[in-house]
Amino acid sequence: MSNYVNHPYHLVDESPWPIIAAFAGLGLTSGLLIWFHDRRVRLFLLSLFLLLRITAQWWRDVSREASLQGLHTLIVEKGLRWGIALFIISEVIFFLSFFWAFFHRRLAPNVEIGRSWPPKGIEVFNPFSVPLLNTIILLSSGVRVTWRHHRLIEGAHRQINLSLLLTIVLGLYFTAVQAIEYVEARFSIADSSYGRTFFIATGFHGLHVIVGTGFLLVSFCRRIAGLFRKRHHFGFEAAAWYWHFVDVVWLFLFVVIYWWGGA
């Protein structure tokens, strides 16, 4: 597409990534089912590799459109902001279903679990040990994201790189601590409604932390390549918004599931 257009909107070029990503997503879910039932992981791993490769290529194209071709005008950026905002709202509703299920079980435990919560035989986590440590880690990373955004506007490039790298390390540290917590858990996802709601809610949040860490890692690579400017860095802003969303969800998980739900 020519850069010489008489309107401020961006009409994207034809791309193979959407249709290929759709088939990769189908292969990923199908491979997951095959893994669960037949213990064969070949399709799952192949689809996962393909999906990650497509994501990298697609992200590269969007970055080129913004930084090299100059196609992301102010109106286009406004549309992208609305897009990421609506995406985060949809994610909020997604997690709302888990909290709804947990509140229902916590406030009205049925007779099958002894009308008590947590159910008898479930040894819950101490909220002021590992969960509190993870809360401190995630909130500290959120503070650094906000501080880094202000430094980016001011043009403090070296401090931005170090701060962004530290945030990525904290995200990886959070994921590692969460994995250790799962290994040391005294209950499993098969242990009544408490185990199911706990592992599904915290597990999906952990998945979002991994996605957010990847988002920040891409922002770090783009920052090193000099693709962010004081007034043109929406890619980083979107990563920061997503990371703050992850922080807020974890706060609710800590208060509702670990603290109040385990009392």
N, C-alpha and C positions, 0 to 999 in steps of 0.2 A: 504494500500500500504506500502511496506517495505521502510524504510529509507535508505537501502543499495542499491544504484543505481550507475551505472557507467557512468552517464551523469549529467550535472548541471541543467537540465530542470525539471520542475514540471509538472507531469502528474496527474491531479486532480482525486480524487476518484469520484465514482458515487454519485450523490447528488439528493435528491428529491426537493430541493428548486427552481430550475429554472422552472420546469413544474407547481409546485404549485403557484409560483409567477405569472406565466402567467395567470392562471385561476383567481387568486385574482385580477390581473389588469383588466381582462375582467369584473369581477363582480363589480369592482370599477367604471369603465366607464358606465356600464349598470345601476348600482345603481344611478349614478349621473343623467342620463337621466330620470330615473323613479322619482327621487326626483324633478327634474325640471317640469315634466309633471303631475305627480299624487300626489306630496307632500308626498311621502312615502320614508323614509330614512333608513329603516331597512337593505336593501341589501347594501347600500352605507356604513353604519357604520360597518356592519359585514365584508365586503371586506376590508375596511380600517384597521380594527383591525387585520385581517388575514395578510395583506400585511406588516404591521408594525412588527408583530410577526415573519414573515418569514425573514424580513430584519435583525432583531436582531439575529436570529439563523444563517443566512448565514454569517453575519459579525463575529459572534463568531467562526465559522469554519475557516474562512480566517485568523483570528487572531491566532488561534491555530496552523494553518499550518506555519505561519510566526514565532511566538514566541516560541512555544513548540516543534514543529517537525523539525524546521530548514529547511523547504523546499524552502524558498524564498532566493535563491542564488543571486549572483550579476547579473547573466544573467536574472533571473526571475524578479528581481527588475527593471532592464532596460526595460523589456517588460511592466511591470506595469506602469512605468513612461510614456512610449509612449502611453499606453492606456488612462491614465488620461489626457494627453496632447491632444490626439485626441478627447476625450470626451468634453473637454473645447472648442476646436475649433468648434465642432458641436453645442455647446451651443451659441457660438458667432454668428454663422450663423443663429441660431434660433432667436436671438434678432435682428439681422440685418434686418429680414423681418419686424419687428415692426417699426424700425427706417425708413426703406424704405417707408412704408405706411404713416408714419407721415410726412416725407419730401414731399411726393407727395401731400398730402392734404394741407400742409402749404405753399408750393410754388405755387400751382395751385388750389386754392379753386374753386369749381364748383358753378354753379348758384343756385343749390338747397339750399346752405347755405349762399346765398347772396354775393358770391365772396369775402368774408372777413374771416379773421382768427385772433383770435378765432371767431367762428360763433356768430352772434348776439344773445343775451340772455344768453350766457355762461359767468358766473362769475368765472374766473380762480383763482388759488391759487397765493398768493404773494410768489415768489420764495425765498425771503430773510426772511421768517418766519419759518414755520414748515419744508419745504424742506431743507432749509439751516441747521437747527438743525439736521435733519437726515443725511445730508452730513457729518457734523462734527462727529456725532456718528459713522458712518460707517468707515470713514477714520481713526479715532482714534483706532478703533478695528483692522484695517488693519496694522497700525503701531505696535500695540502690538503683532500681530501675527508674524511679521518679527523679532521683538526684542526677542520674546520667542524662535524662531527658533535658533537664535545665542546663547541664553543662554542654550538651550538644548545641543548644540554642546559642550559648555563649561562645562556642567555638573552641573549647578546651579538649582537643583531640586526644592527647595522650591519656588524660584522666578518664575519658570515655572508654577507651580501649581496655584499660585495666579494670574499670568498674564493670563493664559488660562481661569480661572474662570471669570475674569473680562471681557474678550472678549466675553464669552458666555452671560454674563449679558447684555453687550452692544448690542449683536445681538437680544436678547429678547426685550430690550428697543426700538430698532429700529422698530421691528415688532409691538409693542404696539402703538408707535407714528403713524406708517403708518395706523393702524386700526382706530385710532382716527381721522386721516385726512380723511379717507373714510367716516366716519360717519358724519363729519362736511362739506363734499363737497356740494356745491350749484348746482351741476349737477350730472347726473347719466350716466351709460353706455348706456342708451337709447337716450341720447341727442346728436344726430348727430354723424358725424365721429370723432369729437374731443373727445367726451365721450368714444367712443369705443376704439380708439387707446390709450387714456390715461389710462383707467382702465385695458386694456389687457396688455399693456407694463409694467406698474408699478405693476399690480397684479402678473404677472409671475415673476417679479423680487422679489417681496415679498415672493413668494413661494420658490424661490431659496435661499433667506436669511434663511428661516425656515430650508431648507435642509442643508445649510451650518452650521447653528447653531447646528443641530443634529450631523453633521460630527465632529464639534469641541467638542461636548459633549462626543461622543464616544472616541475621542482622550484623553479627560480629564480622563475618566474612565480607559483607558488603561495606562495612565501616572501614575495614583494613584496605579494601580496594578503593576507598575514597568516593563511594557512590552516594553518601549522605551529605546534604548541605544544611545550613541553618534554617532555610525556609522550604526545604524539600527533603523530607525524611519520613514520609508516611509509613513506609515499611517498618521502621523502628517503632513508630507510634502504635501501629496495629499490634506488634509484638508486646508492647508495654500494656496496652489495654487487655490483651488476652492474659498476660501474667497477673495483672491485678484481679481479673476475674477468678483465676486459679487461687489466689490468696484469699479472697472473700469466701469462696466455696469451702476452702479448708477451715476457715474460722468457724463456719456453721457446722462442719463435720466434727470439729474438735468439741464445740460446746454441746451439740445435740447428741452425737453418737458416743463419743468417748466419755464425756463428763456426765451430762444429764441422763443419757440412755444407759450408762453402766452403773448408775447409782442404785 
